[in-house]
Every structure is written in C-alpha cells, then in structure tokens.
Amino acid sequence: PRNGRQFISQTRFFARSDMSFKSGRELEVVLLVRSADPLSTLRRIADLPSVRGYLLRAGPSKRIHDVYFDTPEGSLGARRMNLRIREWGGSYWITWKRSLGLLGWRRKERRELELPWSRESLSRTITELAKSKIILNEPPQFDRFHPIETVKGTGLRVLQDRETSRLVRNVVKSTADGEVLVELAIDSVFYHFESQVVELHELEVEAKAKKGRKILEDVKDGLLDLFGGELHPWRWGKLVTGEMIRKMLEGGVLQGLLDGSRLTPEAVERVTKALETREF
C-alpha cells in the first residue's frame, strides 16, 4: 500500500470468477485487532488449521483499492447508502449498498449491487439512486480507464480513499465437503487522508452459503476464545470507522496515539468511544 507497512507477505490482485455482477444481501461479523503487535496476531490467525471444528483453507490473497463517493450535501450517507469504485484483479467495479438493519453505523444485513465498471453499469447505478430521489448527472464523458474521474463527473465528491491488503481463509465443514460456508478475511486497512496514512487491522467473517449463516457466530466465538484479549467485536464498517478517524485526526484527538501510521490500543479505545457516543 502507498506509504503503508508491508503486510505479512507480498500480495497481488486476483480477478473474480463471477465477472457478471453480484446483487443480493450480505451477512458478516467483524473483529478489530487491538493488540500491541497486530501483525503477530494476524500471522497466528492466518496459521490456524481450524476453528471450532471447521477447517480453514487458504484462498487467494488480494489487494483492494476502494474510493467512496457522496454528494456535496451528504445525501447518500443521510439515506444510509454508499457508493464506491473498487479496483482489484486489474479490473474496476462499481458498488452500491444500502443497509437494511441498523444502517450505515452498524454491520448488519445489507442490500448490495455490484457491477463490473462499464457505461451500462454506471447508468444502472444512477437509476437505482434515482429511486431514492438522489439525482445524478450522466457524466459529460465516460472513461473506462478512469472511473474515479468519470464518477466525479456525475456531481459526486470523493468521501474516502483506502487500500486493503487481504488474506483469505475459506471455512469448510470437512475435507470431503469442500463447499465454502464462510470466508474469513484477514485485513490490513490503510486510510489515505490528506495529511497522513492511518493503518488498522481487522477480521471479516462473511457467510458465503445459506448454511454458512448458521455458523457465522460459531466461527466468531471460536476466534474470540483463542484470541479474546487481542480481538474486539466491531459494529462499524470500514467507511464509518475511517470517517470517525478522519474527524478525530482533524480535531487533534489522536495526537500521540499512533505508532507510526498504526492505531495503538489506546487509540482504538478512543475511536470506539467516539463511535458509540458520536462525540470525541
């Protein structure tokens, strides 16, 4: 990542196998790493052979670049929606999400529309937003190689720019049954703010099959049993977490609480309190 620490091992992009589109609901739980040596915690988690009797199989590593947008007035955030351009595997994707439960502040089930970047995908996304009375312009010029500039042409502004280095562990029931029930994503996240880069680490546990929805909590509890003092259940998405960190940086609240670019455990506690109370 730009200006960030190297994460565990060199990662590279991998393309999706379902290169058409994804549209549906996702269910995930998240654990934030808050140890004094988060990279050590991540390495030990990555080396686990199993959790609660479920096998962990290494999947492809990824490096993901996400850029989020909103209107100048913040209309998407006010309606608990977000819009992003994602780059990985040498390809671009446009994604629209709307929370169905406790909305943008907590991770629950969310409706998601994810499409390969194209003129048609952008038009479909603009149409979807119009249903919620968010009216965007068709960009004066569509550029398949520069989606961020193209989306800016609709009247949106960049809300957040971040990169994620991800190691994947696929959760399966047994060696005989190779169906991936849950994906464990081991993430190092780098937020690119105007003045500096801020790094944090987390685990995402996401159901990948209908049966996987039933074992999500089991996998999460197993990880907490093994690493309870180093992990913290996290109710907020990367977008909201990053926005709070940005505000706290601008307010000087995190001064002296960063280890280089990395959030210290004390900084994590400050951010947690700020997200819970919406005050800092």
Order of alpha helices (4+ residues) and beta strands (2+ residues): beta-beta-alpha-beta-beta-beta-alpha-beta-beta-beta-alpha-alpha-beta-beta-beta-alpha-beta-alpha-beta-beta-alpha
